[in-house]
Amino acid sequence: MATAANVLKPDFQSQKKHFIFTPEHDQLRESIGRFVEKELAPHAEEWEETTFPDSIFPRMGELGFLGLSYPEEYGGQGGDYYCNIVLAEEMAKCNSGGVAMGVAVHTDMATPPVFLFGTEEQKQRYLVPSIKGEKISCLGITEPDAGSDVAGIKTRAVRDGDEYVINGSKTFITNGHRADYIVLVTKTDPDAGYDGFTLFLVDMDGEGVIREKRLEKLGMHSSDTALLAFQDVRVPADAVLGEIGKGFYHIMWELQGERLIGAAGCVAGAQRSFDKTKQYALERKAFGREIGHFQAIRHKFAEMAVKIETARQMVYTTAWRFQNGEYPVREISIAKLYAARVAVEVADECIQIHGGAGYMKEVGIERAWRDARLNRIGAGTDEIMLDVIGRSYGL
Ligand SMILES: Cc1cc2nc3c(=O)[nH]c(=O)nc-3n(C[C@H](O)[C@H](O)[C@H](O)COP(=O)(O)OP(=O)(O)OC[C@H]3O[C@@H](n4cnc5c(N)ncnc54)[C@H](O)[C@@H]3O)c2cc1C
């Protein structure tokens, strides 16, 4: 309630709580944040060199963070979609985009299709241990010859009696080296267009599954990224996830959640770079005063704040629509496109404000930029987002 005092004197420190969050979300935020700062952030530098350890998953499972919105009967916490947004935001505190991405692939990309499309037996076999962190998952869409053009994939699954035989390859697969299973996108009927795709749950230790080289990257160094081959991999017919022939639609649904969670992570990462850089700008002096007090620098912060806040509102409003049963593909695409651009622009401006220090590894801002850069490519490039948005207007 506005009073004369606070109308006359704006309070810039007031709590910036959004209406989608309840006190329970605040508590969850606090407990995830505490864990991330205490158990993940201190290892950020080391894991850039070694990739993060698998033990993160059972630890997060033990704390209940891997199944926040899954029902309690599967070991989840029974929360709403906003809990996943909270997780994505708090993971930014680990100062390592690769760790946040590896966890998000598990919680918000590979396991949601198992929950939504899986049989009860598949949920018991894959979802329950995933929520405990006993099984690690990955998602295989992209191939060496088809990324944006998902319909152009070549991995084939051919029925042979009670089994399917899978041949093909996938690339850029996050968690591909550590995963116990993969949600694999295949073509079962190449002549059926969009109705010829089928998802499979494939155990990664199965015969014919080959984890080829660990790919080296610009950023996200703490995550593992794999080139995978599938050579005459035999899986039982009940390894089909969802409906035969409906895999394309299933994976398009999956991508919406993936994009929104990615957007939430982008906003949180940008906010983190902003806060860190503000601190620096208030300490670093040039020409006899703190650089943050030069109008040119102050305006950089103002521009960044406008972008971050706009992206945040877009993400929260879209999450509200998603939570309330809408399938807001246009808004998710807008949020993903904008938040990814903002994350990169903010990280770049933060490097600039740090001057030479921003270019140095030890400060960590250059890593924020390198990590953020992926977001304009992964889960659908800027160009594909623009195309989805444009087409949604009938163009
Ligand atoms: C670090 C990392 C982790 C990843 N993790 C995973 C993962 O876990 N699982 C997974 O399946 N994939 C993963 N990916 C793959 C990622 O989703 C793809 O790289 C992305 O979708 C783009 O596909 P592409 O690389 O084949 O690029 P391409 O599709 O070859 O695109 C190349 C360029 O052409 C543009 N372009 C393509 N089509 C059009 C068009 N119609 N109109 C305008 N421009 C167009 C693109 O925007 C891009 O600029 C990951 C990628 C990276 C880099």
The ligand as an SDF file (V2000), in Angstrom:
LIG
                    3D

 53 58  0  0  0  0  0  0  0  0999 V2000
   27.2910  -26.6550  -26.5490 C   0  0  0  0  0  0  0  0  0  0  0  0
   26.1090  -27.2200  -27.2770 C   0  0  0  0  0  0  0  0  0  0  0  0
   25.2540  -28.0970  -26.6300 C   0  0  0  0  0  0  0  0  0  0  0  0
   24.1790  -28.6630  -27.3150 C   0  0  0  0  0  0  0  0  0  0  0  0
   23.4020  -29.6220  -26.6940 N   0  0  0  0  0  0  0  0  0  0  0  0
   22.5110  -30.3320  -27.4370 C   0  0  0  0  0  0  0  0  0  0  0  0
   21.8350  -31.4650  -26.8800 C   0  0  0  0  0  0  0  0  0  0  0  0
   22.0070  -31.8020  -25.7070 O   0  0  0  0  0  0  0  0  0  0  0  0
   20.9930  -32.1680  -27.6840 N   0  0  0  0  0  0  0  0  0  0  0  0
   20.7760  -31.8350  -28.9800 C   0  0  0  0  0  0  0  0  0  0  0  0
   20.0200  -32.5210  -29.6560 O   0  0  0  0  0  0  0  0  0  0  0  0
   21.3880  -30.7620  -29.5400 N   0  0  0  0  0  0  0  0  0  0  0  0
   22.2550  -30.0170  -28.7960 C   0  0  0  0  0  0  0  0  0  0  0  0
   22.9040  -28.9320  -29.3650 N   0  0  0  0  0  0  0  0  0  0  0  0
   22.6410  -28.6030  -30.7670 C   0  0  0  0  0  0  0  0  0  0  0  0
   21.9260  -27.2820  -31.0160 C   0  0  0  0  0  0  0  0  0  0  0  0
   20.5790  -27.3550  -30.6340 O   0  0  0  0  0  0  0  0  0  0  0  0
   22.1260  -26.9630  -32.5030 C   0  0  0  0  0  0  0  0  0  0  0  0
   23.4850  -26.6040  -32.6590 O   0  0  0  0  0  0  0  0  0  0  0  0
   21.2320  -25.8680  -33.0000 C   0  0  0  0  0  0  0  0  0  0  0  0
   19.8980  -26.2910  -33.0280 O   0  0  0  0  0  0  0  0  0  0  0  0
   21.6370  -25.3760  -34.4120 C   0  0  0  0  0  0  0  0  0  0  0  0
   21.7880  -26.4310  -35.2860 O   0  0  0  0  0  0  0  0  0  0  0  0
   23.1350  -26.5590  -36.1610 P   0  0  0  0  0  0  0  0  0  0  0  0
   24.2890  -26.4260  -35.2320 O   0  0  0  0  0  0  0  0  0  0  0  0
   23.0530  -27.8030  -36.9510 O   0  0  0  0  0  0  0  0  0  0  0  0
   23.1250  -25.3140  -37.0920 O   0  0  0  0  0  0  0  0  0  0  0  0
   22.4730  -25.2200  -38.5520 P   0  0  0  0  0  0  0  0  0  0  0  0
   21.0820  -25.7260  -38.5070 O   0  0  0  0  0  0  0  0  0  0  0  0
   23.3980  -25.8420  -39.5400 O   0  0  0  0  0  0  0  0  0  0  0  0
   22.4380  -23.6600  -38.7760 O   0  0  0  0  0  0  0  0  0  0  0  0
   23.5610  -22.9290  -39.2430 C   0  0  0  0  0  0  0  0  0  0  0  0
   23.1080  -21.4810  -39.4270 C   0  0  0  0  0  0  0  0  0  0  0  0
   22.0730  -21.4120  -40.4130 O   0  0  0  0  0  0  0  0  0  0  0  0
   20.9440  -20.7730  -39.8800 C   0  0  0  0  0  0  0  0  0  0  0  0
   19.7330  -21.3550  -40.4130 N   0  0  0  0  0  0  0  0  0  0  0  0
   19.3950  -22.6640  -40.4950 C   0  0  0  0  0  0  0  0  0  0  0  0
   18.1630  -22.7860  -40.9990 N   0  0  0  0  0  0  0  0  0  0  0  0
   17.6940  -21.5440  -41.2350 C   0  0  0  0  0  0  0  0  0  0  0  0
   16.4820  -21.0020  -41.7350 C   0  0  0  0  0  0  0  0  0  0  0  0
   15.4600  -21.7980  -42.0860 N   0  0  0  0  0  0  0  0  0  0  0  0
   16.3530  -19.6560  -41.8380 N   0  0  0  0  0  0  0  0  0  0  0  0
   17.3700  -18.8420  -41.4720 C   0  0  0  0  0  0  0  0  0  0  0  0
   18.5410  -19.2890  -40.9920 N   0  0  0  0  0  0  0  0  0  0  0  0
   18.7130  -20.6290  -40.8520 C   0  0  0  0  0  0  0  0  0  0  0  0
   21.0460  -21.0150  -38.3800 C   0  0  0  0  0  0  0  0  0  0  0  0
   20.2710  -20.0670  -37.6460 O   0  0  0  0  0  0  0  0  0  0  0  0
   22.5350  -20.8750  -38.1720 C   0  0  0  0  0  0  0  0  0  0  0  0
   22.8710  -19.5050  -38.0730 O   0  0  0  0  0  0  0  0  0  0  0  0
   23.9420  -28.3050  -28.6620 C   0  0  0  0  0  0  0  0  0  0  0  0
   24.7700  -27.3740  -29.3020 C   0  0  0  0  0  0  0  0  0  0  0  0
   25.8440  -26.8570  -28.6410 C   0  0  0  0  0  0  0  0  0  0  0  0
   26.7400  -25.8990  -29.3790 C   0  0  0  0  0  0  0  0  0  0  0  0
  1  2  1  0
  2  3  1  0
  2 52  2  0
  3  4  2  0
  4  5  1  0
  4 50  1  0
  5  6  2  0
  6  7  1  0
  6 13  1  0
  7  8  2  0
  7  9  1  0
  9 10  1  0
 10 11  2  0
 10 12  1  0
 12 13  2  0
 13 14  1  0
 14 15  1  0
 14 50  1  0
 15 16  1  0
 16 17  1  0
 16 18  1  0
 18 19  1  0
 18 20  1  0
 20 21  1  0
 20 22  1  0
 22 23  1  0
 23 24  1  0
 24 25  2  0
 24 26  1  0
 24 27  1  0
 27 28  1  0
 28 29  2  0
 28 30  1  0
 28 31  1  0
 31 32  1  0
 32 33  1  0
 33 34  1  0
 33 48  1  0
 34 35  1  0
 35 36  1  0
 35 46  1  0
 36 37  1  0
 36 45  1  0
 37 38  2  0
 38 39  1  0
 39 40  1  0
 39 45  2  0
 40 41  1  0
 40 42  2  0
 42 43  1  0
 43 44  2  0
 44 45  1  0
 46 47  1  0
 46 48  1  0
 48 49  1  0
 50 51  2  0
 51 52  1  0
 52 53  1  0
M  END
$$$$
